Amino acid sequence: MNTTSQFTSNFWNIYIAAIVVLSFIGLAWLLLSQNKTKMPPKGEDVKTMGHSWDGIEEYNNPLPRWWFYLFVLTMIFSAAYLFLYPGLGDYKGYLNWTSQNQYEKEVQKADEQYGQIYAKFANMPIEQVAQDPQAQRIGKNLFDTYCIQCHGSDAKGSKGFPNLTDHDWLWGGEPDKIQETIAKGRIAVMAPWGPVLGEERVKDVANYVMSLSKPAGQYDAERAARGEALFHGGPANCFTCHGDKGQGIQGLGPNLTDDVWLWGGTQKAIIETITNGRHNQMPAWDNFLDKNKLHIMTAYVWGLSNKDGKAPAPAQAAQPAAVPASQASAPAAVEDSARVSVDNGVAKFYFATGKNDVAADAAQVAADLVAAGKEGKKLVVSGFADSTGDAAANEALSKQRAEAVQAFLEAQSVAADNIELRKPENITGAQGDAVEGRRVEVAVEG
């Protein structure tokens, strides 16, 4: 049994076909019925229709021959068209034409014509493609087709759409990150904090955010002081996405210290962002661009912010003073930092001492876990603490770290209903000042 018969009926196919055929027959009858009148013999007057309106009568003239034959040709053309192409219900036409087939033929023709040109750059490094004039012309054409609607013809974006000509990248400005963004798209969500904080506390946070990038005098210092406490704790915990200094966390929250604002950096705009939240989505283009076109597009976009074909040099961290070998502790330095590892399907989020910042590469390391959460599976989040120090403070920090991981998962578009904060039976994760005590575990349940 055809299950689709429960939802569709052949009635509408017959109904449409019948309307078309009957309309065709009706028009033919109308044409022929009005073609009976002939021109009178020479010298005789043309008869009237017998109607009179205020002494005005209508002559019974025959149809003009040119008009009659033009109508006949139109009907012949229509009949031929309905035979060759779709138009009678679900009849596909003698030529079996569809818009999809037409599109595929045009794409195939274009690939045959231009495919070798795209393939020419496929094995070239991004930096080299970005400097090739021909590749740049192709990239510009692709950009103008798919990207200028949001990013503008100059690629500098507008309110709500990022500037691609600077070095401010939320998801990473390296070639592989740019290609991933173009191919898979991105979804960025900031929760609305207005209902949680209230109007006055929103203003406090906004002034603190302004203080991170603006000179004194452009913000209210008193409000900024109150906002700092809210930024680093309280119901908002802004630092879980934006970092403890507002420096931003790749893939989570933008840098608030550089005075680059996607939605505007005025106090009014910042208050609006905090109050109502933001939701942005870039579509995925891998269904429209094959790998060779993606390679060229990536090089073009990368080249917009690296005009000389070279990536900017990373900032050099200050070198620590030399210490005696007996005091060196390289493993501890590695341990005392945020990182993520996955062991037997359980993701372990480690934190620096006294911090609850999620590692910058968490989205990549825990990609499978995030995918499971997006598919509807429950993610159980459990925070642990060290056995030394104040137990209450350790437990509070453990909860903050668990909430930071929860915020991270929600920022990756995992539904809140699929995340459960669950306190482990034994919250102590390690004896003494050890890294195992500064962790949050996330496991898939069900």
Disulfide bonds with the S-S distance in Angstrom:
none
